[in-house]
């Protein structure tokens, strides 16, 4: 079975640190304390995603980090509609920035198309503005 990932816009966040802070809020946590993201659709390719897949977060037009998806939990909100909580590893892993156009919802991402992890010692210069990071990614410098 091929490992499959999910890619999603992190709407409303300005940086990876902003995403991390949001995931610390009680409403963004499961009962066992793990970060989660609730979505309307349950992945049809669940087994492929749970076989080591991650969610790749797009922040300010760039894929900037990923989190391993640990499991899917059923969530039923006040409206009675069944939703899917993507339960995530708390570690945000920085990846080589890659530009992405906005889209609604989430998409599958093949393992071969996923941005590579940055080595721990080679983290990005966080002082670079998103537009400059995007330009560098576009020409293959980052």
Secondary structure, 3 states (H helix, E strand, C coil): CCCEEEEEECCCCCCHHHHHHHHCCHHHECCCCCEEEEECCCCCCHHHHHCCCEEEEEECCEEEEEEEEEEEEEEECCCCCEEEEEEECCCCEEEEEEECCCCCCEEEEEHHHCCCECCHHHCCCCCCCHHHHHHHHHCCCC
